[in-house]
């Protein structure tokens, strides 16, 4: 709450926080915004709204860097300011949002958390959960995402005739309509063979069978599966098998690249299978693998940790 005789900015921040509480915003958001905006109000002092422009906001963000705040913290402060100014505009106190003219700090890309081989095997080898509406198809989804390392969009684009059974290859259409062949193993082959009769029954029963007759993966109405549906299916099964709720189809693609590299696969071969245009993209997996190797080394090598000797 603002002190009596506080600045215009301080009073407005107090009103904004009250508005957040009335909207039942999360306690975490209210606490973070209150802290960030109180610091901003102290920085601008008794300036009027017309005197607070995007240049001053940039100056304020620079002061945060000088105090040692991380890019993530500065980005959060800017997000708080944008929300604050949107509310001010709705309340009729300002005409424009100067924070919208300030670029968000470029945050470092975080490497995804990759499930271990054991975790993925648990998902693949366990029976489908009761919530699975089409168990045979859902098993194929998991086998192809992890076994072939393909993208979600590539998965749903596979047609029945793209599977080269004799060569154990699948024709995949990647970014920029570039085509490549990816191999599939015995486990994926077995799941595909179990799925195809069930797929045909769906198409025979569905009125819209012609909509999905070319597609390898279809929904219960006989139409081609969507990326959104694949994402929901993967998350549902992964969570049921004890994995993190943030698992999505791309997680299995990352797991494919990381596990292949850990087992000694050539980086160029992985690049080809993943359909990466640049080797530098594939090299991100070496960062994941090196981290894993260091953890194993520190945990198992008898001379790695001398503490207590």
C-alpha positions in Angstrom: 0.0 0.0 0.0 1.3 3.5 -0.9 2.3 5.9 1.8 0.3 9.1 2.3 1.6 11.7 -0.1 3.3 9.1 -2.2 4.1 9.7 -5.9 1.6 9.3 -8.6 3.5 6.1 -9.7 3.4 4.6 -6.2 -0.4 5.2 -5.9 -1.0 3.7 -9.3 1.1 0.6 -8.5 -1.0 0.1 -5.3 -4.2 0.4 -7.3 -2.9 -2.0 -9.9 -1.9 -4.6 -7.3 -5.5 -4.3 -5.8 -6.8 -4.9 -9.3 -4.7 -8.1 -9.6 -6.0 -9.3 -6.3 -9.6 -8.7 -7.4 -8.9 -10.7 -10.6 -7.7 -13.6 -8.5 -4.2 -13.5 -10.0 -1.8 -16.0 -8.5 0.0 -15.0 -5.2 3.3 -15.5 -7.0 2.4 -13.1 -9.7 1.1 -10.5 -7.3 4.2 -10.7 -5.1 6.6 -10.5 -8.2 4.7 -7.6 -9.8 4.5 -5.7 -6.5 8.2 -5.9 -6.0 9.2 -5.1 -9.6 6.8 -2.1 -9.9 7.7 -0.7 -6.5 11.3 -0.5 -7.6 10.2 1.2 -10.8 8.1 3.7 -8.9 11.0 4.5 -6.7 13.2 5.0 -9.8 10.9 7.4 -11.6 10.1 9.3 -8.5 7.6 12.1 -8.9 7.7 12.3 -12.7 4.4 12.5 -14.5 3.2 9.9 -17.0 4.2 12.1 -19.9 7.8 12.2 -18.7 8.1 8.5 -18.6 8.9 7.3 -22.1 10.6 4.2 -23.6 14.0 5.8 -23.2 13.5 6.2 -19.5 12.3 2.6 -19.2 15.4 1.4 -21.0 17.5 3.4 -18.6 15.7 1.8 -15.7 16.4 -1.7 -17.1 20.0 -0.8 -17.5 20.1 0.1 -13.8 18.8 -3.4 -13.0 21.7 -4.9 -15.0 24.1 -2.7 -13.1 22.7 -4.0 -9.9 23.6 -7.5 -11.0 20.2 -8.8 -12.0 20.0 -11.6 -14.6 18.4 -11.3 -18.0 15.5 -13.4 -16.8 14.8 -11.0 -13.9 15.0 -8.0 -16.1 12.7 -9.6 -18.6 10.2 -10.3 -15.8 10.4 -6.6 -14.7 9.6 -5.5 -18.3 6.7 -7.9 -18.4 5.4 -6.4 -15.2 5.7 -2.9 -16.7 3.8 -3.9 -19.8 1.0 -5.3 -17.8 1.0 -2.2 -15.6 0.8 0.2 -18.5 -2.0 -1.9 -20.2 -4.0 -1.5 -17.0 -3.2 2.3 -16.9 -4.4 2.6 -20.5 -7.7 0.8 -19.7 -8.1 3.0 -16.6 -7.7 6.1 -18.8 -4.6 7.3 -17.0 -2.3 7.0 -20.1 -2.8 7.0 -23.8 0.0 4.6 -24.9 2.3 1.9 -23.5 6.0 3.0 -23.7 7.1 -0.4 -22.3 5.8 -2.0 -25.5 8.5 -0.1 -27.4 11.3 -1.7 -25.4 12.7 -5.0 -26.7 12.6 -8.0 -24.3 16.1 -9.1 -23.3 17.3 -12.1 -25.3 17.2 -15.0 -22.9 19.7 -17.9 -23.2 18.3 -21.0 -24.7 17.9 -23.7 -22.0 18.7 -27.2 -23.0 15.7 -29.5 -22.6 15.6 -32.0 -19.8 15.9 -35.4 -21.6 14.4 -38.6 -20.1 16.9 -41.4 -19.5 16.9 -44.5 -21.6 15.3 -46.4 -18.7 12.5 -43.8 -18.4 11.7 -44.0 -22.1 11.8 -47.8 -22.1 9.3 -47.8 -19.2 6.9 -45.7 -21.3 7.3 -47.8 -24.4 7.3 -51.2 -22.7 4.3 -50.7 -20.4 0.7 -51.4 -21.3 -1.2 -48.4 -22.5 -3.2 -46.6 -19.8 -6.9 -47.0 -19.6 -7.3 -43.5 -20.8 -5.9 -44.3 -24.2 -8.7 -44.2 -26.7 -6.7 -46.1 -29.4 -4.0 -48.1 -27.8 -2.5 -49.6 -31.0 -2.2 -46.2 -32.7 -0.8 -44.5 -29.6 2.0 -47.2 -29.3 3.0 -46.4 -32.9 3.1 -42.7 -32.1 5.6 -43.3 -29.3 7.7 -45.8 -31.2 8.1 -43.5 -34.2 8.7 -40.3 -32.3 11.5 -42.0 -30.2 12.6 -44.7 -32.6 13.0 -42.4 -35.6 13.5 -39.0 -34.0 11.0 -37.3 -36.2 9.1 -34.1 -35.6 5.5 -34.0 -34.6 4.6 -32.4 -37.9 6.5 -35.0 -39.8 4.8 -37.8 -38.0 1.3 -36.8 -38.9 2.3 -36.2 -42.5 3.4 -39.8 -43.0 1.2 -41.6 -45.5 0.6 -45.4 -45.6 2.7 -45.8 -48.8 5.6 -43.9 -47.2 6.5 -47.0 -45.2 9.1 -49.1 -47.0 8.6 -52.4 -45.3 11.4 -54.4 -47.1 14.0 -51.8 -46.4 12.7 -50.8 -43.0 12.6 -47.2 -43.9 10.0 -44.4 -43.7 9.9 -41.5 -46.2 9.6 -38.3 -44.1 8.8 -34.8 -45.3 10.6 -32.3 -43.2 11.0 -28.5 -43.1 11.0 -26.8 -46.4 9.3 -29.9 -48.0 12.7 -31.6 -47.8 12.4 -35.4 -48.0 14.5 -38.0 -46.2 14.4 -41.6 -45.3 14.6 -42.6 -41.6 15.1 -46.2 -40.5 12.7 -48.0 -38.1 13.6 -51.0 -35.9 11.9 -54.2 -34.9 9.9 -52.7 -32.1 8.4 -50.0 -34.3 7.7 -52.6 -37.0 5.8 -54.8 -34.6 3.7 -51.9 -33.3 2.9 -50.8 -36.9 1.8 -54.4 -37.9 -0.4 -54.5 -34.8 -1.9 -51.1 -35.6 -2.7 -51.5 -39.3 -5.7 -53.9 -38.9 -7.2 -51.7 -36.2 -6.7 -48.7 -38.5 -8.6 -50.4 -41.3 -11.5 -51.2 -39.0 -11.7 -47.5 -38.1 -11.7 -46.5 -41.7 -14.3 -49.2 -42.6 -16.6 -47.9 -39.9 -16.0 -44.1 -40.3 -18.2 -42.1 -42.6 -15.3 -39.8 -43.4 -12.9 -42.7 -44.2 -11.8 -41.1 -47.4 -10.4 -38.2 -45.4 -7.8 -40.4 -43.8 -7.3 -43.3 -46.2 -3.9 -42.1 -47.1 -2.8 -41.1 -43.7 -0.8 -43.6 -41.6 -2.2 -42.2 -38.3 -5.9 -41.5 -38.0 -8.3 -40.5 -35.3 -11.4 -42.4 -34.3 -13.4 -40.6 -37.0 -11.0 -41.9 -39.7 -9.4 -38.5 -40.4 -5.7 -37.7 -40.3 -4.4 -37.1 -36.8 -3.4 -33.5 -35.8 -0.2 -32.3 -34.1 -2.3 -31.0 -31.2 -3.8 -34.5 -30.7 -0.4 -36.1 -30.8 0.9 -33.7 -28.2 -2.1 -34.5 -25.9 -1.6 -38.2 -26.3 2.1 -38.2 -25.6 1.7 -36.0 -22.5 -1.2 -38.2 -21.2 0.8 -41.4 -21.6 4.1 -40.0 -20.2 2.4 -38.6 -17.1 0.6 -41.9 -16.5 4.0 -43.6 -16.6 5.6 -41.2 -14.1 7.4 -38.7 -16.4 7.3 -35.0 -16.0 4.1 -33.1 -17.2 6.3 -31.0 -19.5 7.0 -34.0 -21.8 5.9 -33.4 -25.3 6.6 -35.0 -28.8 9.8 -33.0 -29.2 11.1 -34.4 -25.9 11.2 -37.8 -27.5 13.0 -36.4 -30.5 15.6 -34.9 -28.1 15.8 -38.2 -26.4 16.5 -40.0 -29.7 19.4 -37.7 -30.6 20.9 -37.7 -27.1 20.7 -41.5 -26.6 22.1 -42.2 -30.0 25.0 -40.0 -29.3 25.6 -41.6 -25.8 25.7 -45.0 -27.5 28.4 -43.8 -29.9 26.5 -42.9 -33.0 28.3 -40.5 -35.5 27.2 -36.9 -35.2 26.8 -36.6 -39.0 24.6 -39.7 -39.1 22.4 -38.3 -36.3 22.2 -35.0 -38.3 21.0 -36.9 -41.3 18.3 -38.8 -39.4 17.0 -35.8 -37.6 16.9 -33.7 -40.8 19.0 -30.9 -39.4 20.2 -28.5 -42.1 23.2 -27.4 -40.0 25.5 -29.6 -37.9 25.6 -26.9 -35.3 22.0 -27.7 -34.5 22.8 -31.3 -33.9 25.8 -30.4 -31.8 23.4 -29.2 -29.1 23.0 -32.8 -28.2 26.8 -33.0 -27.4 26.2 -30.5 -24.7 23.5 -32.7 -23.2 25.7 -35.7 -23.5 28.8 -34.1 -22.0 26.8 -33.0 -19.0 25.6 -36.6 -18.5 29.1 -37.9 -18.9 30.5 -35.5 -16.3 27.7 -36.6 -13.9 28.6 -40.2 -14.4 32.3 -39.5 -14.0 31.9 -37.5 -10.8 29.6 -40.2 -9.4 31.6 -43.3 -10.3 35.3 -42.6 -10.8 37.2 -43.4 -7.6 39.6 -40.5 -8.0 37.0 -37.9 -9.2 36.0 -36.6 -5.8 38.8 -36.2 -3.2 36.6 -34.6 -0.5 37.0 -36.4 2.8 40.2 -38.1 1.8 
